[in-house]
């Protein structure tokens, strides 16, 4: 079942376009500085979920390590 879900996700995601109309209009306009700003903003927004998940996993690891001792 898990393999089926992964395959369906891969095939569906290849046909999706995840840009809002304003972002697409700015990038299609050809303004390189604005496109770099949009890309930097996306990267900035992507960092926080990874930091939160990393902290969550770290605290679970630390809690389990202290529980064993």
FENZI-V201542 format. One record per pair of residues at least 12 apart in sequence whose C-alpha atoms are under 8 Angstrom apart, sorted by the first residue. I is the first residue (numbers start at 1). J is the second residue. D is the distance in Angstrom with one decimal. If there is no record, write none. Layout:
<<I J D> <I J D>>
This chain:
<<23 38 7.4>>
